[in-house]
Amino acid sequence: MSIGLLMNRDISGLILMKKLALNGSAKNRGRIHGEQMRDEISAVLDYYRSRFLRDRERLQSHLDLLMQKVLSFRPHYKVEMDAIAEAADIEPFWIYCINARSELMSSPIECSSVAFPRQGLIGQNWDWAEALAGKLALADVELENGHRFLTMTEPGMLAKIGMNSAGLGVCLNILPATRKLTGLPVHILLRALLESQSLQEARSLIEAHGAGKASHIMVADKNETIAVELAPDQPWFQSTEQATYLHTNHYFQPGQAQPTSSKPCTETRLKRLEDGLLYNPQLNLKTMMQMLDNNEKPFPVLRPYSYHELTGNAGTLVTLIMNLGKRQMLLREGHDPEQGFESYRLA
């Protein structure tokens, strides 16, 4: 099995996202990650330390609850995180915080997701803090059993969004939280989903470990998409039997927490995605790109950097689209719709 770099330069000539090749044991994968991302981890931690709860004792107490879930779920994930910390010369506590950061500082920034289930196409814009721009990585991870996945992720984080050698793709939107989140961290669940061999296995993982979060996840193969809103009480699976499925940053499930100040933005972006289908009825890669490239103000889907009270300056850091029938990933950094995509295949 191999990863093929089909296009190795974007049209603007900018430096491309850093690539990591992680293989061998959990300890070896962590060591490579920590060594190659040492500077980026340090820089990103400067940002996160300013955003996490400043009371170390309270932060430690919350993190301990989350790490207990990790240890009872898959203890070798901690081995990998510890190896990242050692290689990057960082206290392990902070690597744990990075991997649990969506529960420690839940901030529903304006991500938008699109699925064309019958075409095996899923994609999203990932919006987050400008402090992480230029510090992300595309990790090509090969496990000891030969299973492989590609994930666009943050420095020090085991996984985020991506696709695997079994033909599954995974996307994420953060949702608003009104209470303390103490479930298995969502980025740990994403890592496990990327290790799944089938949609049924992925669904079982979500059913067993989906509570205690505030996120929306899509998992798809070339024939089907499942989508779920993860809430503090339980996971709520959404209907994906229609030709298209769209989600932004508010719950569809009745009775769940609703955004406050972000409500006009998330609802407007959802309407823009819906309107995009009126003008582009063909459900293909071009249509998905055009939908995710909508930069109409005041609430653009493809968002330039602007101030957000929870994160500081934030905007679209990455647009990622997956053609699961072809095992193809299209990846673009930044919020310039004229910039080209990098293209990768798992074969």
C-alpha positions, 0 to 999 in steps of 0.5 A: 500500500502506498501514498501517492503525491499527485500534485506537489505544489499549489498554484500560488507556490506557497510552502505546502503542509508538513508531511509526517510518515509515522510507522512502527510501534506506538512509541516509535510513531510518537517519537517521530511525531515529537522529533519532527514537530518539536518547534510547531508543538512548542509554538502551538502550546504558547497559544493554548496555554493562554487559552486553557483554564489558568488554574492548573489544579482545576485544569489537572482535575478536568484532564484527569477525568478525560485521561481516565477514559483514554486509559480504559479505552486504548492505553497505547494512545497514552504511550504514543502521547508520552513518546511525543512529549519526550521527543519534543521535550514537553511535559506530557501533561500538555500533550494530553491537553492538546489531545483533549482540547475540545473538551477543555476549551469547547469553542464552536468556531465556524466549520462547515461540512458537506456529504454527497452519500451516494457519490462517496464524497465528503468534505469540510472547511476547518476553521480555527485559530490563526495561531495554528496557521502554517503549523499543521501536518498531514500524517501518513500513519501505518499501524503495526497490523498494516492498516493505514490512514491519512489525517490532517492534524495539529502538532502533538495531536494523534488525529483529526480529520482524514481517511483510511485504507479501508475506504472510510473518511471522517469529518468533524464540527464542534458544537456548543456546550453548556456544561463540563464535558467528561467523555472520551475526548473527541479527537481520541474518538476520531483516531479510533474511527480512522482505525476502523475497518467498516462503517458498522465498526465505526458506528459501534464505537460511536454508540459506546463512546459518543457521550460526554462531548459536544461535536458533530462527526461524519463517517463515510465510505463510497456507498454510505454516510453516517452522521452523529451529533455527540452531546453530553448525554448521548450520541444522536444519529442523524438521517443521511438517506437523502442525496445530500447532507449538510451541517454547520455548528448547531444541533439539529437534534431537538432539545439539545444546547443551542448557540448564543452569539454564533447562532446567526452565523451557523444558521446563515452558513447552513442556508448558504450551503443549501442555496449552493445546491440550487445553483450546482445541482450536479453532485460532484467534486466541483460542486462541493468545492464551490459550496465550500468556497462561498465567501459571501459576507457577513458570514462566509463559509470560507472565512478570512481571519477575524476576531473571535472572543474565544480564540482570538483571530480565527478563520478557515485554516484548511479545506479538505475533500475526500473522494472515498471511491478513489481513496483520494484526498484533496487538501488546501491550506488557507482561505483563498479560493484561488489557491490550488489543492494538494491531492493524495491517494491511498492505494 
